[in-house]
Amino acid sequence: MELSFQLENNGSELTTLHAILVKLEKRWSLSGKTVMELNLILDELVTNIIEHGGCEKECVIDIKLIKGNSEITLIVTDDNPPFDPTLTPAPDISLPLEERGCGGLGIHLVRKFSDGCKYKRAKNRNVLTLIKKLPKEHR
């Protein structure tokens, strides 16, 4: 099963993203927990693209979800300048909040809730591919 859709680089599109994932829960027989984790992953990525992507014009964010027998592959593609989130160092979450630097927590959450991540630059676009393993009861 496969679903592809586009979002604009606008914060209001996060509502659209959530609505698409809610519909997918029923269509693909996913648990609420899995949909919540997919939403968190995609929400963080889309928010980072919108807020930090550096695209000064309207940019399109392409999202493709592919459901296999045991996992969902998420492919997020955008037109922004090159940015490889796999190279971003993990934040030191052991420090007290007031001692932590700004940023990095969103990518940390993406890593925590996904089971694999790879980046490439193709046709002048960022392409981030993530894997989300499905619980055994949803395979």
CNS distance restraints for C-alpha pairs under 8 A (distance, minus, plus):
assign (resid   1 and name CA) (resid  66 and name CA) 5.84 0.50 0.50
assign (resid   1 and name CA) (resid  67 and name CA) 5.17 0.50 0.50
assign (resid   1 and name CA) (resid  68 and name CA) 7.04 0.50 0.50
assign (resid   2 and name CA) (resid  64 and name CA) 7.23 0.50 0.50
assign (resid   2 and name CA) (resid  65 and name CA) 5.67 0.50 0.50
assign (resid   2 and name CA) (resid  66 and name CA) 4.43 0.50 0.50
assign (resid   2 and name CA) (resid  67 and name CA) 6.21 0.50 0.50
assign (resid   3 and name CA) (resid  64 and name CA) 5.70 0.50 0.50
assign (resid   3 and name CA) (resid  65 and name CA) 5.21 0.50 0.50
assign (resid   3 and name CA) (resid  66 and name CA) 6.54 0.50 0.50
assign (resid   4 and name CA) (resid  62 and name CA) 7.37 0.50 0.50
assign (resid   4 and name CA) (resid  63 and name CA) 5.67 0.50 0.50
assign (resid   4 and name CA) (resid  64 and name CA) 4.26 0.50 0.50
assign (resid   4 and name CA) (resid  65 and name CA) 6.36 0.50 0.50
assign (resid   5 and name CA) (resid  62 and name CA) 6.08 0.50 0.50
assign (resid   5 and name CA) (resid  63 and name CA) 5.47 0.50 0.50
assign (resid   5 and name CA) (resid  64 and name CA) 6.54 0.50 0.50
assign (resid   6 and name CA) (resid  60 and name CA) 6.47 0.50 0.50
assign (resid   6 and name CA) (resid  61 and name CA) 5.52 0.50 0.50
assign (resid   6 and name CA) (resid  62 and name CA) 4.58 0.50 0.50
assign (resid   6 and name CA) (resid  63 and name CA) 6.04 0.50 0.50
assign (resid   7 and name CA) (resid  13 and name CA) 6.15 0.50 0.50
assign (resid   7 and name CA) (resid  17 and name CA) 7.86 0.50 0.50
assign (resid   7 and name CA) (resid  60 and name CA) 5.88 0.50 0.50
assign (resid   7 and name CA) (resid  61 and name CA) 5.07 0.50 0.50
assign (resid   7 and name CA) (resid  62 and name CA) 6.56 0.50 0.50
assign (resid   7 and name CA) (resid  63 and name CA) 7.87 0.50 0.50
assign (resid   8 and name CA) (resid  13 and name CA) 6.65 0.50 0.50
assign (resid   8 and name CA) (resid  58 and name CA) 6.96 0.50 0.50
assign (resid   8 and name CA) (resid  59 and name CA) 5.98 0.50 0.50
assign (resid   8 and name CA) (resid  60 and name CA) 4.83 0.50 0.50
assign (resid   8 and name CA) (resid  61 and name CA) 5.98 0.50 0.50
assign (resid   9 and name CA) (resid  13 and name CA) 7.53 0.50 0.50
assign (resid   9 and name CA) (resid  46 and name CA) 7.81 0.50 0.50
assign (resid   9 and name CA) (resid  49 and name CA) 7.21 0.50 0.50
assign (resid   9 and name CA) (resid  50 and name CA) 4.97 0.50 0.50
assign (resid   9 and name CA) (resid  58 and name CA) 6.38 0.50 0.50
assign (resid   9 and name CA) (resid  59 and name CA) 5.57 0.50 0.50
assign (resid   9 and name CA) (resid  60 and name CA) 6.30 0.50 0.50
assign (resid   9 and name CA) (resid  61 and name CA) 6.82 0.50 0.50
assign (resid  10 and name CA) (resid  50 and name CA) 6.33 0.50 0.50
assign (resid  11 and name CA) (resid  47 and name CA) 7.04 0.50 0.50
assign (resid  11 and name CA) (resid  50 and name CA) 7.03 0.50 0.50
assign (resid  12 and name CA) (resid  16 and name CA) 7.43 0.50 0.50
assign (resid  13 and name CA) (resid  17 and name CA) 6.24 0.50 0.50
assign (resid  14 and name CA) (resid  18 and name CA) 6.24 0.50 0.50
assign (resid  14 and name CA) (resid  43 and name CA) 6.51 0.50 0.50
assign (resid  14 and name CA) (resid  46 and name CA) 7.70 0.50 0.50
assign (resid  14 and name CA) (resid  47 and name CA) 7.97 0.50 0.50
assign (resid  15 and name CA) (resid  19 and name CA) 6.29 0.50 0.50
assign (resid  16 and name CA) (resid  20 and name CA) 6.27 0.50 0.50
assign (resid  17 and name CA) (resid  21 and name CA) 6.39 0.50 0.50
assign (resid  17 and name CA) (resid  39 and name CA) 7.64 0.50 0.50
assign (resid  17 and name CA) (resid  43 and name CA) 7.67 0.50 0.50
assign (resid  18 and name CA) (resid  22 and name CA) 6.21 0.50 0.50
assign (resid  18 and name CA) (resid  39 and name CA) 6.40 0.50 0.50
assign (resid  19 and name CA) (resid  23 and name CA) 6.43 0.50 0.50
assign (resid  20 and name CA) (resid  24 and name CA) 6.29 0.50 0.50
assign (resid  21 and name CA) (resid  25 and name CA) 6.32 0.50 0.50
assign (resid  21 and name CA) (resid  35 and name CA) 6.44 0.50 0.50
assign (resid  21 and name CA) (resid  38 and name CA) 7.82 0.50 0.50
assign (resid  21 and name CA) (resid  39 and name CA) 6.87 0.50 0.50
assign (resid  22 and name CA) (resid  26 and name CA) 7.37 0.50 0.50
assign (resid  22 and name CA) (resid  35 and name CA) 7.11 0.50 0.50
assign (resid  23 and name CA) (resid  27 and name CA) 6.44 0.50 0.50
assign (resid  24 and name CA) (resid  28 and name CA) 5.69 0.50 0.50
assign (resid  24 and name CA) (resid  29 and name CA) 7.76 0.50 0.50
assign (resid  24 and name CA) (resid  30 and name CA) 7.55 0.50 0.50
assign (resid  25 and name CA) (resid  29 and name CA) 5.59 0.50 0.50
assign (resid  25 and name CA) (resid  30 and name CA) 4.71 0.50 0.50
assign (resid  25 and name CA) (resid  31 and name CA) 6.66 0.50 0.50
assign (resid  25 and name CA) (resid  32 and name CA) 6.98 0.50 0.50
assign (resid  25 and name CA) (resid  35 and name CA) 6.28 0.50 0.50
assign (resid  26 and name CA) (resid  30 and name CA) 6.57 0.50 0.50
assign (resid  29 and name CA) (resid 138 and name CA) 7.03 0.50 0.50
assign (resid  30 and name CA) (resid  34 and name CA) 6.34 0.50 0.50
assign (resid  30 and name CA) (resid  35 and name CA) 6.70 0.50 0.50
assign (resid  30 and name CA) (resid 138 and name CA) 6.38 0.50 0.50
assign (resid  31 and name CA) (resid  35 and name CA) 6.39 0.50 0.50
assign (resid  31 and name CA) (resid 138 and name CA) 7.52 0.50 0.50
assign (resid  32 and name CA) (resid  36 and name CA) 6.06 0.50 0.50
assign (resid  33 and name CA) (resid  37 and name CA) 6.22 0.50 0.50
assign (resid  34 and name CA) (resid  38 and name CA) 6.15 0.50 0.50
assign (resid  34 and name CA) (resid 134 and name CA) 7.44 0.50 0.50
assign (resid  35 and name CA) (resid  39 and name CA) 5.98 0.50 0.50
assign (resid  36 and name CA) (resid  40 and name CA) 6.16 0.50 0.50
assign (resid  37 and name CA) (resid  41 and name CA) 6.19 0.50 0.50
assign (resid  37 and name CA) (resid 113 and name CA) 6.24 0.50 0.50
assign (resid  38 and name CA) (resid  42 and name CA) 6.11 0.50 0.50
assign (resid  38 and name CA) (resid 113 and name CA) 7.97 0.50 0.50
assign (resid  38 and name CA) (resid 132 and name CA) 7.86 0.50 0.50
assign (resid  39 and name CA) (resid  43 and name CA) 5.66 0.50 0.50
assign (resid  40 and name CA) (resid  44 and name CA) 6.08 0.50 0.50
assign (resid  40 and name CA) (resid 109 and name CA) 7.91 0.50 0.50
assign (resid  40 and name CA) (resid 110 and name CA) 7.43 0.50 0.50
assign (resid  41 and name CA) (resid  45 and name CA) 6.33 0.50 0.50
assign (resid  41 and name CA) (resid 109 and name CA) 7.18 0.50 0.50
assign (resid  41 and name CA) (resid 110 and name CA) 4.91 0.50 0.50
assign (resid  41 and name CA) (resid 113 and name CA) 6.90 0.50 0.50
assign (resid  41 and name CA) (resid 114 and name CA) 7.53 0.50 0.50
assign (resid  42 and name CA) (resid  46 and name CA) 5.91 0.50 0.50
assign (resid  43 and name CA) (resid  47 and name CA) 5.91 0.50 0.50
assign (resid  44 and name CA) (resid  48 and name CA) 6.11 0.50 0.50
assign (resid  44 and name CA) (resid 106 and name CA) 5.63 0.50 0.50
assign (resid  44 and name CA) (resid 107 and name CA) 7.21 0.50 0.50
assign (resid  44 and name CA) (resid 110 and name CA) 7.04 0.50 0.50
assign (resid  45 and name CA) (resid  49 and name CA) 6.23 0.50 0.50
assign (resid  45 and name CA) (resid 106 and name CA) 7.78 0.50 0.50
assign (resid  45 and name CA) (resid 107 and name CA) 7.62 0.50 0.50
assign (resid  45 and name CA) (resid 110 and name CA) 7.69 0.50 0.50
assign (resid  46 and name CA) (resid  50 and name CA) 6.15 0.50 0.50
assign (resid  46 and name CA) (resid  61 and name CA) 7.67 0.50 0.50
assign (resid  47 and name CA) (resid  51 and name CA) 5.94 0.50 0.50
assign (resid  48 and name CA) (resid  52 and name CA) 5.31 0.50 0.50
assign (resid  48 and name CA) (resid  53 and name CA) 6.55 0.50 0.50
assign (resid  49 and name CA) (resid  53 and name CA) 4.45 0.50 0.50
assign (resid  49 and name CA) (resid  54 and name CA) 7.95 0.50 0.50
assign (resid  49 and name CA) (resid  78 and name CA) 7.68 0.50 0.50
assign (resid  49 and name CA) (resid  80 and name CA) 7.59 0.50 0.50
assign (resid  50 and name CA) (resid  55 and name CA) 7.95 0.50 0.50
assign (resid  53 and name CA) (resid  80 and name CA) 5.49 0.50 0.50
assign (resid  53 and name CA) (resid  81 and name CA) 6.85 0.50 0.50
assign (resid  53 and name CA) (resid  83 and name CA) 7.95 0.50 0.50
assign (resid  54 and name CA) (resid  80 and name CA) 6.17 0.50 0.50
assign (resid  54 and name CA) (resid  81 and name CA) 6.63 0.50 0.50
assign (resid  55 and name CA) (resid  59 and name CA) 6.69 0.50 0.50
assign (resid  55 and name CA) (resid  79 and name CA) 7.46 0.50 0.50
assign (resid  55 and name CA) (resid  80 and name CA) 5.16 0.50 0.50
assign (resid  55 and name CA) (resid  81 and name CA) 7.18 0.50 0.50
assign (resid  59 and name CA) (resid  78 and name CA) 7.16 0.50 0.50
assign (resid  59 and name CA) (resid  79 and name CA) 6.19 0.50 0.50
assign (resid  59 and name CA) (resid  80 and name CA) 7.48 0.50 0.50
assign (resid  60 and name CA) (resid  78 and name CA) 6.22 0.50 0.50
assign (resid  60 and name CA) (resid  79 and name CA) 6.91 0.50 0.50
assign (resid  61 and name CA) (resid  76 and name CA) 6.96 0.50 0.50
assign (resid  61 and name CA) (resid  77 and name CA) 5.76 0.50 0.50
assign (resid  61 and name CA) (resid  78 and name CA) 4.80 0.50 0.50
assign (resid  61 and name CA) (resid  79 and name CA) 7.51 0.50 0.50
assign (resid  62 and name CA) (resid  75 and name CA) 7.88 0.50 0.50
assign (resid  62 and name CA) (resid  76 and name CA) 5.76 0.50 0.50
assign (resid  62 and name CA) (resid  77 and name CA) 5.04 0.50 0.50
assign (resid  62 and name CA) (resid  78 and name CA) 6.42 0.50 0.50
assign (resid  63 and name CA) (resid  74 and name CA) 7.14 0.50 0.50
assign (resid  63 and name CA) (resid  75 and name CA) 5.66 0.50 0.50
assign (resid  63 and name CA) (resid  76 and name CA) 4.71 0.50 0.50
assign (resid  63 and name CA) (resid  77 and name CA) 6.51 0.50 0.50
assign (resid  64 and name CA) (resid  73 and name CA) 7.92 0.50 0.50
assign (resid  64 and name CA) (resid  74 and name CA) 5.81 0.50 0.50
assign (resid  64 and name CA) (resid  75 and name CA) 5.08 0.50 0.50
assign (resid  64 and name CA) (resid  76 and name CA) 6.66 0.50 0.50
assign (resid  65 and name CA) (resid  72 and name CA) 6.59 0.50 0.50
assign (resid  65 and name CA) (resid  73 and name CA) 5.65 0.50 0.50
assign (resid  65 and name CA) (resid  74 and name CA) 4.75 0.50 0.50
assign (resid  65 and name CA) (resid  75 and name CA) 6.52 0.50 0.50
assign (resid  66 and name CA) (resid  72 and name CA) 5.45 0.50 0.50
assign (resid  66 and name CA) (resid  73 and name CA) 5.05 0.50 0.50
assign (resid  66 and name CA) (resid  74 and name CA) 6.64 0.50 0.50
assign (resid  67 and name CA) (resid  71 and name CA) 6.12 0.50 0.50
assign (resid  67 and name CA) (resid  72 and name CA) 4.43 0.50 0.50
assign (resid  67 and name CA) (resid  73 and name CA) 6.51 0.50 0.50
assign (resid  68 and name CA) (resid  72 and name CA) 5.96 0.50 0.50
assign (resid  68 and name CA) (resid  73 and name CA) 7.81 0.50 0.50
assign (resid  69 and name CA) (resid 139 and name CA) 5.31 0.50 0.50
assign (resid  70 and name CA) (resid 133 and name CA) 6.02 0.50 0.50
assign (resid  70 and name CA) (resid 134 and name CA) 5.40 0.50 0.50
assign (resid  70 and name CA) (resid 135 and name CA) 7.74 0.50 0.50
assign (resid  70 and name CA) (resid 136 and name CA) 7.54 0.50 0.50
assign (resid  70 and name CA) (resid 138 and name CA) 7.88 0.50 0.50
assign (resid  70 and name CA) (resid 139 and name CA) 5.15 0.50 0.50
assign (resid  71 and name CA) (resid 131 and name CA) 6.64 0.50 0.50
assign (resid  71 and name CA) (resid 132 and name CA) 5.47 0.50 0.50
assign (resid  71 and name CA) (resid 133 and name CA) 4.13 0.50 0.50
assign (resid  71 and name CA) (resid 134 and name CA) 4.94 0.50 0.50
assign (resid  71 and name CA) (resid 139 and name CA) 7.82 0.50 0.50
assign (resid  72 and name CA) (resid 131 and name CA) 5.87 0.50 0.50
assign (resid  72 and name CA) (resid 132 and name CA) 5.13 0.50 0.50
assign (resid  72 and name CA) (resid 133 and name CA) 6.31 0.50 0.50
assign (resid  72 and name CA) (resid 134 and name CA) 7.04 0.50 0.50
assign (resid  73 and name CA) (resid 129 and name CA) 6.94 0.50 0.50
assign (resid  73 and name CA) (resid 130 and name CA) 5.75 0.50 0.50
assign (resid  73 and name CA) (resid 131 and name CA) 4.69 0.50 0.50
assign (resid  73 and name CA) (resid 132 and name CA) 6.36 0.50 0.50
assign (resid  74 and name CA) (resid 129 and name CA) 5.63 0.50 0.50
assign (resid  74 and name CA) (resid 130 and name CA) 5.05 0.50 0.50
assign (resid  74 and name CA) (resid 131 and name CA) 6.28 0.50 0.50
assign (resid  74 and name CA) (resid 132 and name CA) 7.73 0.50 0.50
assign (resid  75 and name CA) (resid 127 and name CA) 6.82 0.50 0.50
assign (resid  75 and name CA) (resid 128 and name CA) 5.68 0.50 0.50
assign (resid  75 and name CA) (resid 129 and name CA) 4.48 0.50 0.50
assign (resid  75 and name CA) (resid 130 and name CA) 6.45 0.50 0.50
assign (resid  76 and name CA) (resid 126 and name CA) 7.92 0.50 0.50
assign (resid  76 and name CA) (resid 127 and name CA) 5.83 0.50 0.50
assign (resid  76 and name CA) (resid 128 and name CA) 5.21 0.50 0.50
assign (resid  76 and name CA) (resid 129 and name CA) 6.50 0.50 0.50
assign (resid  77 and name CA) (resid 125 and name CA) 6.51 0.50 0.50
assign (resid  77 and name CA) (resid 126 and name CA) 5.38 0.50 0.50
assign (resid  77 and name CA) (resid 127 and name CA) 4.50 0.50 0.50
assign (resid  77 and name CA) (resid 128 and name CA) 6.38 0.50 0.50
assign (resid  78 and name CA) (resid 125 and name CA) 5.57 0.50 0.50
assign (resid  78 and name CA) (resid 126 and name CA) 5.34 0.50 0.50
assign (resid  78 and name CA) (resid 127 and name CA) 6.92 0.50 0.50
assign (resid  79 and name CA) (resid 124 and name CA) 6.96 0.50 0.50
assign (resid  79 and name CA) (resid 125 and name CA) 4.81 0.50 0.50
assign (resid  79 and name CA) (resid 126 and name CA) 6.48 0.50 0.50
assign (resid  80 and name CA) (resid 125 and name CA) 6.78 0.50 0.50
assign (resid  80 and name CA) (resid 126 and name CA) 6.96 0.50 0.50
assign (resid  81 and name CA) (resid 125 and name CA) 7.66 0.50 0.50
assign (resid  81 and name CA) (resid 126 and name CA) 7.65 0.50 0.50
assign (resid  82 and name CA) (resid 121 and name CA) 7.02 0.50 0.50
assign (resid  82 and name CA) (resid 125 and name CA) 7.33 0.50 0.50
assign (resid  82 and name CA) (resid 126 and name CA) 6.09 0.50 0.50
assign (resid  83 and name CA) (resid 126 and name CA) 6.90 0.50 0.50
assign (resid  84 and name CA) (resid  88 and name CA) 7.41 0.50 0.50
assign (resid  84 and name CA) (resid 119 and name CA) 6.03 0.50 0.50
assign (resid  84 and name CA) (resid 120 and name CA) 7.58 0.50 0.50
assign (resid  84 and name CA) (resid 126 and name CA) 7.83 0.50 0.50
assign (resid  85 and name CA) (resid 107 and name CA) 7.03 0.50 0.50
assign (resid  85 and name CA) (resid 119 and name CA) 7.49 0.50 0.50
assign (resid  86 and name CA) (resid 117 and name CA) 7.13 0.50 0.50
assign (resid  86 and name CA) (resid 118 and name CA) 6.79 0.50 0.50
assign (resid  86 and name CA) (resid 119 and name CA) 6.82 0.50 0.50
assign (resid  88 and name CA) (resid 104 and name CA) 7.38 0.50 0.50
assign (resid  88 and name CA) (resid 107 and name CA) 7.81 0.50 0.50
assign (resid  89 and name CA) (resid 104 and name CA) 7.59 0.50 0.50
assign (resid  90 and name CA) (resid 104 and name CA) 6.72 0.50 0.50
assign (resid  90 and name CA) (resid 105 and name CA) 7.84 0.50 0.50
assign (resid  90 and name CA) (resid 107 and name CA) 8.00 0.50 0.50
assign (resid  90 and name CA) (resid 108 and name CA) 6.11 0.50 0.50
assign (resid  91 and name CA) (resid 100 and name CA) 7.94 0.50 0.50
assign (resid  91 and name CA) (resid 104 and name CA) 5.81 0.50 0.50
assign (resid  91 and name CA) (resid 105 and name CA) 6.44 0.50 0.50
assign (resid  91 and name CA) (resid 108 and name CA) 7.13 0.50 0.50
assign (resid  92 and name CA) (resid 100 and name CA) 7.15 0.50 0.50
assign (resid  93 and name CA) (resid 100 and name CA) 7.63 0.50 0.50
assign (resid  95 and name CA) (resid  99 and name CA) 6.13 0.50 0.50
assign (resid  95 and name CA) (resid 100 and name CA) 6.14 0.50 0.50
assign (resid  96 and name CA) (resid 100 and name CA) 6.63 0.50 0.50
assign (resid 104 and name CA) (resid 108 and name CA) 6.23 0.50 0.50
assign (resid 105 and name CA) (resid 109 and name CA) 6.24 0.50 0.50
assign (resid 106 and name CA) (resid 110 and name CA) 6.34 0.50 0.50
assign (resid 107 and name CA) (resid 111 and name CA) 6.24 0.50 0.50
assign (resid 108 and name CA) (resid 112 and name CA) 6.17 0.50 0.50
assign (resid 109 and name CA) (resid 113 and name CA) 6.17 0.50 0.50
assign (resid 110 and name CA) (resid 114 and name CA) 6.06 0.50 0.50
assign (resid 111 and name CA) (resid 115 and name CA) 7.30 0.50 0.50
assign (resid 111 and name CA) (resid 116 and name CA) 7.59 0.50 0.50
assign (resid 111 and name CA) (resid 117 and name CA) 7.50 0.50 0.50
assign (resid 113 and name CA) (resid 132 and name CA) 7.49 0.50 0.50
assign (resid 114 and name CA) (resid 130 and name CA) 6.54 0.50 0.50
assign (resid 114 and name CA) (resid 131 and name CA) 5.85 0.50 0.50
assign (resid 114 and name CA) (resid 132 and name CA) 4.94 0.50 0.50
assign (resid 114 and name CA) (resid 133 and name CA) 7.56 0.50 0.50
assign (resid 115 and name CA) (resid 130 and name CA) 7.22 0.50 0.50
assign (resid 115 and name CA) (resid 131 and name CA) 5.25 0.50 0.50
assign (resid 115 and name CA) (resid 132 and name CA) 5.28 0.50 0.50
assign (resid 115 and name CA) (resid 133 and name CA) 6.35 0.50 0.50
assign (resid 116 and name CA) (resid 130 and name CA) 5.41 0.50 0.50
assign (resid 116 and name CA) (resid 131 and name CA) 4.93 0.50 0.50
assign (resid 116 and name CA) (resid 132 and name CA) 7.27 0.50 0.50
assign (resid 117 and name CA) (resid 128 and name CA) 7.17 0.50 0.50
assign (resid 117 and name CA) (resid 129 and name CA) 5.69 0.50 0.50
assign (resid 117 and name CA) (resid 130 and name CA) 4.42 0.50 0.50
assign (resid 117 and name CA) (resid 131 and name CA) 6.52 0.50 0.50
assign (resid 118 and name CA) (resid 128 and name CA) 5.91 0.50 0.50
assign (resid 118 and name CA) (resid 129 and name CA) 5.35 0.50 0.50
assign (resid 118 and name CA) (resid 130 and name CA) 6.58 0.50 0.50
assign (resid 119 and name CA) (resid 126 and name CA) 7.39 0.50 0.50
assign (resid 119 and name CA) (resid 127 and name CA) 5.78 0.50 0.50
assign (resid 119 and name CA) (resid 128 and name CA) 4.60 0.50 0.50
assign (resid 119 and name CA) (resid 129 and name CA) 6.35 0.50 0.50
assign (resid 120 and name CA) (resid 126 and name CA) 6.34 0.50 0.50
assign (resid 120 and name CA) (resid 127 and name CA) 5.35 0.50 0.50
assign (resid 120 and name CA) (resid 128 and name CA) 6.65 0.50 0.50
assign (resid 121 and name CA) (resid 125 and name CA) 5.58 0.50 0.50
assign (resid 121 and name CA) (resid 126 and name CA) 4.93 0.50 0.50
assign (resid 121 and name CA) (resid 127 and name CA) 5.94 0.50 0.50
assign (resid 122 and name CA) (resid 126 and name CA) 6.63 0.50 0.50
assign (resid 122 and name CA) (resid 127 and name CA) 6.82 0.50 0.50
assign (resid 134 and name CA) (resid 138 and name CA) 6.15 0.50 0.50
assign (resid 134 and name CA) (resid 139 and name CA) 6.40 0.50 0.50
assign (resid 135 and name CA) (resid 139 and name CA) 6.85 0.50 0.50
